[in-house]
Amino acid sequence: MNALSVFNVAKSVKDENLFSNVSFGLEIGEHLGIIGKNGAGKSTFLKLVAGQLEPDEGEITINGSCRVAFLEQDVRFPEGCTLSGFLRLSEDPHIRMLIDYENGNHDLMDKIEALGIWDIEDRFRRYLSELGVNRDPDTPMAVLSGGMQKKAAIARILAIEPNILLLDEPTNHLDIPAIEWLESHLGATTSNVGTGGFTVILVTHDRYFLDSICNRIMEIDRNKAYFYEGGYTRFLEGREERINALQKEQDRLATILRRELEWLHRGPKARTGKDSGRKQRIEQMLGQQTRADEESRAFSSISRRMGKKILELKNIGISRGGKRILDNFNLEFVKGQRFGVIGENGSGKSTLLEIMTGNLSPDTGEVDTGINTVFGYYDQTSAKLPLDKTPLEFLSEISEAIVLSSDYVVTSARFLELFGFPTSFHRLPIRVLSGGERRRLYLLSTLVRNPNFLVLDEPTNDLDIDTLRRLEQYILDFPGCVISVSHDRAFLDRTCTELIIMPSARRFEGTYSDYHAEQLSTRNDAPKAEQSKQNQKVNREKSNQKKGLSFKEKREFEELTATIEALETEKQELEDFFSSGTADTTGQKQIRYSDICATLEKDYERWETLAELAQ
C-alpha cells in the first residue's frame, strides 16, 4: 500500500534553488535515507513532507490512513518542562485528544477508548526505560544531558505509534547502545514492505545506520535528486557508476566543443548569419560543462613539531554530581596514537577530554602536558562560534594567511572557498548557516590553528558524509596524536586503533568492530541460566521504576472511586431495608446485596493498588 507520493517538488531558500523535479513514492514499510552535502536541502525536504513548509512547485500526498511523526535535529522544550510534560508538548492529534479529556472534555472518552490511546504514556515510559532514561516523570528536561533529551524525543514519537517516521539526524548525541536499539526497533519492519511497519524517511551521517535501516537512498546533488536501491553500500556503488557515466559524457562533450571552438575561431567567413544556430549550440554545450566530481579538496594543515613528552595523566580521579567518573586513571601518549572513547551517555567521556585539555581540574592526580603540545579542541556545541560575525571575519581574526603546506599559503577567503563556502557565504552572519555548515566552519577553525594534538568531542554530529570522509582522511594522515569521543561506528573503525571504554576507563587495543565482536562473544558464552536471571532482574528494575499513574490508570482510578461510593450507598440502603423487617418476597434484594459485596471486594483491592501508585 502506498504511504506517500512526491510529485515534481521544487524548493528554493533565500533565492537559492535547493532541488527541483523531485518525484517518488514510498510503500508502507519502506525506509528511505537522504544523503547530500550540508546546505543541500535535506532537512528542508523533511519539513516539506512534515507539512511545516510548502513546496514552491509540485505536491506531496500522504495516505489518509497514515499518521506522521517528525523527529527534528534539535530537542526543544519550554523552561520548567518535565519528562511527563515533554510528552504533552507533542502536536500529535492523539496526544491533543488526551489533553482535551484531562481538561474536562469527557465526551472524548469513547473515542479515546476505541483508538487505544490510553496506553501512550505507558509506551513512553517503556521506551524511556529501554533507552536507559530511568528517571522520575517529574525530572526537569533541562537537567538531562543532550543524549538523554534525544532519547526522550525518540521515545515520544515512537509512543504515539505513527505510520510514517521523519527522522532528522536521529543518532546525534546518542550512545552506541541506544543507536543499536533504534536500529533493531526500526529494522524489524524492513521485511514488511507494503503490508505494515513504519515508513521511514531519515537524514543521517551514520553510514552503518544507513546500511542497516534503509532499502532506498535519495542523494541530493547539484539541485537534483538521484535514487539508489539498497543501503549505503549500494549507494556508494551506484554513485560511482553515475559519476563515471557523467565523466564519460563530459569527456565526449569536451571533444565536440574543442572541434566546434576551432570552427568558431577560423575567421569572419565562418561567422555568417546562416550558422547562428551552430553558435547557439556551442553556447548551450558550454553551459552544460561541469566537473563530474566537484567534491571540495581534502583538509590539510601544517602540524607543529611534538616534543618528547606529549601528555601524561597520573592517578586521575574526579566525581561529578555525586558520581565517581574516574579513579586512579593513568594514560601516557606517544606520537601517532589514535584513541576512540566510547560509553553510554553520562559515563564521563567529555569529562575526560576536558581534564586532558586543562579545561577542568581533577579532584586528585596530575595532568602533565608537554611544553610543545598544542591542542586542537573541537567540542560538541561549537560554542566558540561568534554567531553575529561572518565566516570571513571569524577566520581572518585567526589568520589572514593560512598555511596549508610548506609551499601553499592562501588567504582566509580562498580557504573558505576551498572547503565548501562559496563567496556568497563569506559575508552572511554565521547564525544563518545550517547546523552542518556551522560545524564544518568550526572544524576548519580548529585545524587552521595548526595543532599537533587533536581532541574531538562528537566530531561527526551534523557533518555531511562528504566532510566526514575528508576528516577521516585528515586524521589518518595526521602525524600527531588524536583522541575522539564518538558514537559513529564507521568513524571509529576508520580512525582509531585503540579504545577507552567508559565508565570503567578500560583500554582496548583494536577497532570498534573488534571490540563489538568481543562483546558479542562474551554475551554468547554466558550460561543461559545466568542470562535468564539477569533478564529477570532487569525486568524487576523496570517494573519498580514505574511511578505515578498513566492516563488510562488515572481515568480508571477516578471512575473506580465514584463506583465504590455508589455501591457503598446502595449497600447501605439494602441493609437499612433488611433492618426494617420488611419481607423480601422475591429474594431479588438478597441477590443484589450478594453481588454488591462481591464487586466491592474486587474494587477495593484494585483501588488500593492504584492508590499506592498515585502516591
N, C-alpha and C positions, 0 to 999 in steps of 0.2 A: 504494500500500500504506500502511496506517495505521501511523504511528510511535508515537504515544501518544494516550491518551484521558484527559480530565479530566472527572469527573462530580460535580456538586454539592459542590464542595470549599469548605470554610469554615475560617478560621483566626483565632484571637484571640491577642494577645500582651499580657501583663500586664493581663488582663481587658478589653482594648480590642479590639473587633471590627475586623479589617483588611479582610476581604472574606468574602462568603458566596455560595452558589449559583453558583459558577463552573464552567461546563461548556463544553468544546470538544474538538475532535480535530484532530490535525495529520497530514498525509500526509508520506511520505518526501520530503525536498527543500523543504518549506515553511519559511518564515522568519517568525517572529512577534516583533514588537517590543512591549515592555511600557512604558507611559508612565503616570506618576502623580506626585503631589507627594511630597516627601521624607516618609518615615514612612508612606506609603500601603500598604506591604507588598510592593513589587516584588522586593527581594532575598529576602524570606521566601518568596515564591512560587517562586523559582528553587530554593531549598533544599528545598522540598516535592517538586518534580519530581526533584531530585537524590537524594532519599531521606535527606537529613540531618535533616529534620523530618517529623513525622507530622501530617496534617490533623486538625482537630477533627471534621469531618464529611466524607463523600464519599470518593472514591477516585481514585487516579491509576494508570493501567495503561500499561506500556511494552511494546512489541512484544518478544517474547523473543529475536528475532534482532538487536536493536539494542543497541549499547554506548553508554553515556552518559559524557561528559566535562564537568566543571564548572570554568569559569574564575571564581574568586571575585575580589572587588574588590581585596583586599589580597594581596600575594605573601608567603607565609610560608616560612621555612626555618630550621633549627637553626644555632647558632653553628658556624662552621667549614665549612659546606656549600659545595661547589664546584659549577660548572656541570654536570659529569657526575653528581655526587651528587644534584643537584636533580632530574634526570630520574628517578632511582631512588626519589625520595620519593613518586612517584605511586602511588595506590592502585589503578590500573588493573590488572585481572587479568592482562593480558599482561606488564606490567612485573614484577608479582609472580612470574610464572612464570619469567621470565628470571633474577630474583634467586635463586629456588629452585635453578635449574640451576647458577648460579655458586657456590652454597653446597654443591654436591655431589650434587644430585638429578638425575643424568644420565638417569634413566628418562623425563624430560620431553622428551628430545631429539627424538624422532619427532613429538610433538605440536607442539613449537615450530616444527619444520620445516614441518609440514602447514599451520599457521596463518600462516606467513610472518612470524614475529615477529622473526627475526634482524635485520631492516632498521630497527627502531625507532630505534636510536642513529644510524644514517646519516641518517634523515629528520630527527631532532632537530638534527643538525649542519647539514644543508642549510637548514632553516628559520631557524636562528640566523643563518646567513650571509646569507640573502635579506633578513632583517630588519635587517642591519647590525651584528650582535653577532659580530664577528670576534675572538673571544678563545679562549685556550687552554682546553681542557676542565677543567684544574685551577685555573682562576681562581676565587677565592672569590666567592660571590654578594654578600657584604657590601660589596665594593669597587665593585660595579656601581651605576650611577645607577638611580633609580626607573623610568625609561623602559626601561633595559636589562633590569632584572629582570622588567618586564611582558612584554617581548619573549620572554624565556626561558620565561615561563609559557605564552605563546601557542604557542611552538614545541613545548612539551611536550605540550599537549593535541592539537595537530594531528598530532604524530608517531605517536600511538597509533591514528590513523585511526578515530575513533569515528563512529557513525551520527548521534548526537544531541549537539549542542553547546549548553551552557548558558553564556551569557556575561554576566557582571555588570560593567558599565562597562568593556568591553574597550578603549576608546580612551583611558582615563585614563592620562596620563603618556607616551603615545606621541607621537612626532613625526609630522608630516603624511605624509612618505613611507611610514612604517610603517602608518598608517591606510589610505592608498590601497592599499598592498599587501594588507592584510587584506580590504578591500572587494573587491578583484579576486579574491582567493582564495575568499572566501565567495560572492561574486556569481556566480561561474562556475557555481554549482549551481542558480540560481533557475529555470532553464529545464527542470530535470529533475524537477519536482514529480510525485510518485507513482512515479518509476522509479529515482532514485538521487540521490547527493549528500548533503550534510549537511542534517539537520533542525535548525533553529536557533531557540532562544528567547533573546532578548537584552534586557537593560536598558541603555539608554544615553541620555545627554542630547544626543548628537551628531545634529543634525537631518539633516545631509547624509548621514550614515551610515545612519540610519533610512530615508531616501528611496531610497538606493542598494541596500540589502540586503533590506528587508522587503517581503513581499507581503501581510502582515496586521498589524494593530495591535490590542493589547488595552489599553484605558485603565482604570485602577483609580481610581474617583472616588466619594467618599462611600460607601465599603464595597461598591460594586458594580463589576462588570466589564462594559465595553462594547466591542464588536468592530467593526472597520472593515476593509474590503477595500482593499488597496493600501498605499503607504508613508506617509511623514509628511505629504506634501502632501494626499493623500486624507483622512488623519485630520483635518487642520485643517478641511477642507470638511465632513466628516461630523460633527465635533464642533459646528461652528457650527449645522448643521441640527438636531442633537439639543438644543442649548441653546435654539434658537428655539422648537422644539416644546414643550420644558419650560416656557418662559416663557409660551407661549400657554395651556398647561394651568394654570399658576399664576394667570394673569390671570382665566381662567374660574372657578377655584376662589375667587379673591378676590371676584368678583362675587356668587357664590352665598352665600358666607359673610356678605357685607355684608347681603344680604336676610334671611338666617337670624338674624343677630345682632339686626337690627331687630325681628324677631318675638320673639326671646327677651327683649328689653328692654321689650316693650309693657306688661307688668304681671302681677300674680299670676294673672289669669284664664288667661293663656296657658301657665302652668306647671303644668297638671294632669297627673295620672299617665298619662292616655291619650297624652300627647305625649312621654313619656320616651324613646321610640325616636328621635324627631326631635332631641332634645337630645344623644343619644349620637352621631348622625350629625354634628352640629355639632362635637362634641369630636374626632371622627375626622378631619374636614376640617382642623381647626386643627392637628392633629398632622401632616397631610400638607403643610402650608405650608412652603415653603422658597424660597430665592432661586435662580433659575435659574443664576446665575453668581456664586459666592461667592469669587472669587479675592481674595487679600489686596490691599491697596491698593498703589499704586506707591511705590517707595522715594523718600524725599525727605529733604533735609537743607539746612541753611544753609551756603553756601560762603563761606570767608573771602576778603577782597579780596586780589588779587595785586598785587605791586609791578611796577615797570618791568622789573627784572631778575628772571627766574624761575629758570633753571638753565642753566649753561654747562659743557660738558665740553670740555677743551682738551688736545689731544695725549695722550689717554689710552692707556696701554699696560699690559698685565698678562699674566702667564703663570701657569698653574695645572697642577700635576702634570707639569711639563716641557713643556707645550703652550702655544704662544702663542695667547691668546684675542683680545686687541685690540692694535692697533699704530697709534699716532698717530691715534686716533679723535677726531673733533670733532663736537659737536652743540650747538646753541643752541635753546632752546624759546621759543616765543611763545604768548601766551594763546590757548586754544581748540584747540591741536594735539592730535590723537589718533593716536598711533603704535601699530602692532602689531609685535611682534618674533617672527620665525619662524626656524626652523632645526632641524637634527637634534638628537637627544639628545646632550648633552655638547658642544654648539657654543658655549656661553658665554652663553646668553640670561639665565639667572638671575644670572650674574656681573655682567652689565651693570646690572641693576636694583640689585644690592647696592652697586655703586660709586655709582650715582646717588643713592641714599638715605643714603650715608655709612656703611653697614654694612661696607664693605670698602674699603680704601685701594688705589689703583692703584700699580703699580710706578713708572710715570712719568706725568707730566701733572698736571692740576689740575682739581678739581671746584669750581666757583664757584656756590654756592646763594644765591638772593635772600633778603633779610632777612625778607620776608613769606611766603616759600614754606613751606607746611605739607604734608608728605607723608602720604597715607593708604596705607600699605604692606600689601598683602594677599598674604601669602606662600603657598607651595604646601601647607605642612603644618599650618597653624593651630596652630603650636607654642605660641603665646602663650595658648591657652585653658587656664584653670585647671580641670582635669577634676574636682576634688573640690568645686568651688563649684557653686552653682545658676545658671541663666541670669539670674535676677533679681539675685542677689548680684553677679555679674560685671558686668552693665550698670549697676547702681546705683553701683558704685565709679567708673565712668567719669563718670556724671552722674545725679543724682536727677531732674532736669527736662531733657527733651530737646527742643531747638528744631527743629521740622520746617519751619517757615516763619515769616515775620515776625509772624503773628498766630495761630500754632498751636504750643503748648507742651504736651507730655504727660509723664506720669510714666514711669519705666522699665517698670513693669508694663503700662501701657497700650500702650507702644511695642512690647513683645513680642507683645501680642495683635494689634496692627495688622499685624504681619509674620509671622503664621503660628504663633505659640507660644501656645496657649490656657493659661488659668490652671493647668490640671492639669500643665503642663510647668514652671512657674515655680520650683518647689521640688525638682525632680528634679536629681540630680548631672549635670553636663554629660557625664560619662563614659558614661551610659546612653543618650544621644541617638544617633540613627543618624549615619553619616558625613555624609550630606547636611544633616541638621539642625545638626550642628556647624559645617559650612562656612557655612550661612546665618547662624548666630549670629555667627560670626567676621566675616562680611561686614558685618553690622549694626554690630558694634563698631567696624569701620573707618570706616564712613560717619558715625556719630554724633559722631565727633571733629571733624567739620566741616573736612575737608582742602580744599585748593584744587589739589592735585596728586595724582591717583590713580595708584598704581603697583601693577599687578595681575599676579601671577605664577600662571599657570594658573587663572584665576578660575572657569572652567566645571567643573572637576573636582568630581564628586559633587553638583552642584546640579541640582535638577529643572528641567524645561523652563520651567515657570511662573516660577520665581525667575529663571531665565536671561533670559527676555524682559523682566522688570521691571528687571533690572540693565542690560540693553542700553538701555532707555529712559532710565534714570537717566544713563548715560554720554552719550547723545545730548543730554540737557538740561543736562549739567554745564558750567558756564561756564569752568572752569579747564582744566588740561592732564591728559591721560590717556596712559599707556603700558602696554600689555598684552602679556605673553608668553602665547601661546595656540596650541593645535593645533586649536581648534574653528573650522572654516572659515566656518560661518554667523555665528558671533560676530564674527570678523574682518571679514567683509563688512559687517555691520551697524554696527560701532562704529569702524572705523579708516579713515582717509583716506590714511595713509602707512604704509609698512612699512620695517623694518630687517631685512635678511636676514643671519643669522649662518651661518658664522663670518666672512664677508668684511666684515660691517658695512656692506654696500651699502644705500643708501637708494633706495626705490622709491615714487613718487607714484601712488596708486591703491589699490583694494581688493585683497583676496586673489584674487578671481576674475580681476581684471585681470592680476595677476602670474602666475597659473596659466596664463592664455591666452598670455601672452608666452613662458612656458617651453615650452608645447606647440608654439608656432610655431617657436621656436628649434630644438627637437628634430626637428621635421618637416622643417626646411630643411637639416639636416645631411646631407652626402653619405652615401649608403648604404655606400660603401666604408669611410669613417671610422667609421661606426656599427658595421660588422661588425668592424673592427679593435679598437674599444673593447670590444665584446662578448667577443672572444677574450681580451683582456687580463683582463677581469673573470673569465672562466671559469678562466683560468690561476691568478689570485689565489685564487679559491675552492678550486681543486684543491690549491694549495700550503698553504692554511690548515688542511687536514685533518691532524691529529696523533693518534697513538695508534691502537689497534685497536678496531673495533666489536665488539659482542657476537659477531656471526657470524664475523668475522675471528679473534677470539681462539680460538673453538672450532676453526676451520679450522687455525690455527697449531699448536694442541695436537695435533690428530689427525694433521696432516702430519708433525710431529716423530716421533710414535710409528710412523707408516707407514714413514718413511725408515729408522728404526732397524731395523724388522723386515725391510725389503727388503735392507738392507746385510748383516744377519746371514745371510739366505738366500743372497745373492750370494756371501758368503764360504764358505758351506757347499758351494755348487756348485763354486767354484774349487778347494776342497780335494779334492772328488770328482774333478775333471778331473786334478789333480796326482797323484792316487794311481795313475793308469794304468789304472783300471777302465774297461772299454768301456761306452759309452752306446749300447746296441744299438738302441733305438727312436728316439733323437735327441730325445726329449722334454725332456731336461735342457738341451740346447743351445738349444732354442726358448724354454724358460722363462728361461734366462740372458739371452737377447737381449731378451725382454720386460722383465725387471727393469732392465736397463741403460737402455732407452728411457724407462721410467717414472721411474727415478731422475733422469735428466737434466731432465725436466719438473718433477719435485717439488723438485729443488734450486733451480731458477730461481724458483719460486713461494715457497719457504721464505725465500730471500734477500730478496724483495720485502717479505714480511710482517715479517721481522726488522728491516728498516730502518724500517718504520712503527712498530714496537714500541719503538724507541729513544727 
